């Protein structure tokens, strides 16, 4: 990036500092990425998912995770998708597993099946009820995610990720209580945490200050959700307790019927979010793809994650 003497004179000191930061950032090694998919509901959706996987696989993600529906409602489809990824690609698949609607013995059987199939990575979650009602532990099962982590550790030497909530889990009594629960999950044997999506970088950084002060040293991977539909985003955010900043709503105003422009804006917003996090030392991003490739691929390209990229 080069600028004329006249242009440089117009830049403030702060802008010049930002420009230098951009030079250093984009001259650095690319960050690591990982991708999340959900199991397809139909043969047509399965075909589309495999097109997405084929598009994103050359970016060499650290892993790809497959979600588990509320109440374990996608158990078989999750297992099928994970094992197919393992057999037919060079990717590292990660299976989501929850406490809901399963006894300890049932979870042991599921986990053992994964291990026997060659799956070594799991995401351990409490999970939610199918009907959206309040969470009630399953009789004879694991009560919460920290219990599940302990149980999985007794089954095999899995690499285990858990969830973290920069804006607090919607059912937590307080942020301190939520971080205490995260600490219990890490102490139980989790390897890392992946956050719920967020949009305010300062929210994540303040959360990380509290997490580190609590003695949690493990990697906390920021979850990134590219915006494809603002109305859908607000539904997701309301369910997860994520704040949608006013500026985010404004930036997408008038783009409902302009999908190409909306995608350009979305890629810019997510890339800027990642860029700010990279300037704060973050080098791994977990993208909630919603089983779509184009936006995630574009954001990765901006960040330097390409077929020929070298990761930090």
N, C-alpha and C positions, 0 to 999 in steps of 0.2 A: 504494500500500500504506500503510495507516494503522493505528496501534496505540494502545491506551489508555495513560494514565499508569501504571496498575497493571502492564500487560503490559511496558511499557518498563522499569519498575523491576526486573522479573524477568530481564531480559536482561543478560548479561555484556557487558563492553566489546568482547570479541571478537565476540560475536553481533551487537552493534550495528554493528560494522564490516562484518560480512558482510551485514547487512541493507542498509546503505548501498551496498555493492558491488552487491547485487542491483538496487537502485533505479537506480543508474547504468547497470548492464549492460542492463537491459530497457528503459531509456529511451533507449538509444543506437541507432544504426542497425544494421540486421540484418547478419549476416555473409554472405559469399558461400558458395555451396555448389556442389558438383558431384556427379554420380551415376555409379555404375558398374553396368553390366548384363553379362550373359553371353548369347551367341547361343543362341536356342532350338533344341531338338532335334527338335521335331515341330510340325505345324500348330497343334495345341491350345496348346502352349507359346508359339508365336509370337503367337497371339491374346491370351494372358494378358500377354505382355511388352508388347504395344502398348496394352493397358489400363493397365499400370503407367506407361508413357511418357506416355500421355494424362493420367494423374493428376498426375504430377510436373512435367510441362512448364510449367504455369502458374507454378511457383515460380521460373522464369527462372534455371536454373543457369548457371554460367559455361561449363560444357561437360558432356557425358555421354560416358563411355568404354565401349567394348565389348571384352571380354576375348578372348584368343587361347588356345585349349586347349593342353595340354602337347604338345610336338612339332609344333605347328602344326596340330593335329587339327581345329580348327574354322575353318580359313582361309577357306573359301568362305562359311560361315555368318556369320563375323565381317564379311567384306566386304559381304555382302548386307544385314546389319542396319545397318551404318554408312551405306551409300549410301542406304538407304531413309529413315533418320533425316534425312539431308541433304536428300533430295528432298521429303519429306512433312511436315516440321516446321520450326520456326524455331530449333531447337536447334543447338548446335555439336557435331558428333560427333567423337570421338577414337578412332582405331583402334589397338589393341594390335598390336605386331609383335615377333617374337622371332628369335633367331639359330638356333634349333633346326631341323634337317632342311631347310635351305634354303641354296643357294649365294648368293654375292654377286650374281650375275646374276639369280637368281630373286627375291631381295629387291628389287633395283633395279626389276624388272618390276612387283612388287606395289606398291611405293611410287609408281612412276610412274602406275599405274592409279588409285591413290587421288588423286594430284595432279590428274590429268586429269579425274577425277570431281568435283573441287571440294573434296576433303577436305584440310585444311591442318594438322591436328593429329594427332600420333602419340604413343603411349607406347612407348618403345624398351626392350626387356627381353632379358636373356640367355635366359630360358626354361628349361624342364625336360624331361627325357626322358618319353616316353609311359608307359613301364613303371615309372617311379619310380626307375630306376637312376641311378648317378652321371652327372653332366653330362660329355659329351664333345663338344668343338667339331666342327661339321660340316666335313668336308673341302671346301675351296673356299669356305667361308662366313666369317662374322664370328665371332671367338672369343668375345668378351664384349660387354656392352652399350655400353661406351665405343667399341669398334670400330664397332658398329652406328650409334651416334650420328654418328660421323665420316662413315660411308658415306652416311647419310641427308642430311647437310649438303651432300654433293657432288651429290646428286640434285636437291634443291629446297629452298626456304626454308621448311621445315616448322617449326611450333611443336612442340617435343619435350619430353615429360615422361619422367622415369626413376623408378626405384624407390629408396626409402631404407628402412633397417631400424633403427628405434630400439633394438631388442634384438639387433641383429646378424644378418646373413644366416646361415642355418644351416650354410652351407658355408664361411663366412669363417674365416680363421685367428685373427683377433682383431678387436675393435672398431676399433682403430686402422687395421688393414689394410682393414676394410670402409669406413671413412670415407675412406681414401686412394682406394679404388676409386670412391666417390661423387664425390670431387674430380676424378678423371679423367673421369668422365662429364660433369660440369659444364664442365670445361675443353674437352671435345670439342665442346661446343655445345648442351648441354641447356638448356632455359629454366627448368625447375623440377623438383622431385622430389615424388613422392607417397609417403607412408610405408605400410608394412605396418600392418595394424591393431594396436592396443595398447589396454590398459585403465588402466594406471597413468600418470597425467599426469606425474608426476615423471620417469618413464623418458623421455618425449618431451623434457621440459625439459632434462634432463641431456644427452641426445643433441644437442639444439640448441646447448648450450654448447660441446660438442666440435666440432660442425660449424662454428660461427662461428669458433672458435679456429683451425680448419684453414684459414680463409680463404674458406669457401664462403658467399657472400652471397645466393644465389638463394633464392626462396621454397621452403620445405619444407612441403608441405600435409599435415596429419595425416589419415590414413585412419581412418574411424570405421565399426565393424561393429556394428550393433544386434543384440543377442542374441535369436535366435528359438528355438534348440534348443541346450541346454547340451552334450549329447553330441556333436552336430555341431560345435559351437564347439571342443570339446577336440580333435577330430580335425584341424580347420583349424589350431589353435594348435600342435599337435605337428608338423605338416608345415612350418609357417612359422617355428618357433622362438619363438613368442609365449608369454609367461607368462600363465596364467590365475590371478589372485590368489585366495587362499582366500575372501576376502569375496565375490567374485563368484559362486563356486560356492554359498556359503551363502545368498546373497540369492535364489537361484532354487530352493532346496530346497522340495520339495513342490508345485511348480507344473507338473509334467509333464502332468497331466491338467486343468490350469486355464489354457487358452490366453489367455483375456481378461485374467486377472490377470498372467500372464507378460508379455504385451505391455505392460501398464501399467508393470510394473517395468522392463522393457527400455527403454522410452521415457525413464523417469526416470533410469536409469543413464547412457544415452548423452547425454541433455541435460545432466546434471551434469558429465560429462566435457568436453563442449563448453564449458559455462559456465566451468569452471576454466581451460580453454585461452584463452577470450576474455579472462579477467581477466589473462592473461599476454600479451595483444597479438595473439593469433591471430584472423584474420578470414576464413578460408576453410577449409571442411571438405569432405572427399571421402567420400561415403557408399557403402559396399559394400552395395547394396540386395538382393542375392540375388534380383533380379527380383520384389521385393515392394514395394508402395507404402506401406502403411498406417503402418508404424513410422517410416520415413524422413519421411513427410509429418507425422506427429505431432511428431517431434523438431524438424523445421524450424519448425513452428508455435510450439513452446515458445521457440525461439530468435528468433522474430520474422520468420522467412522465410515470407512469405505472398504471395498473389497481388498485394496492394497494397503490399508492403514496399519500403522504400528501403534499398539496400545501402551499406555503408561503402566 
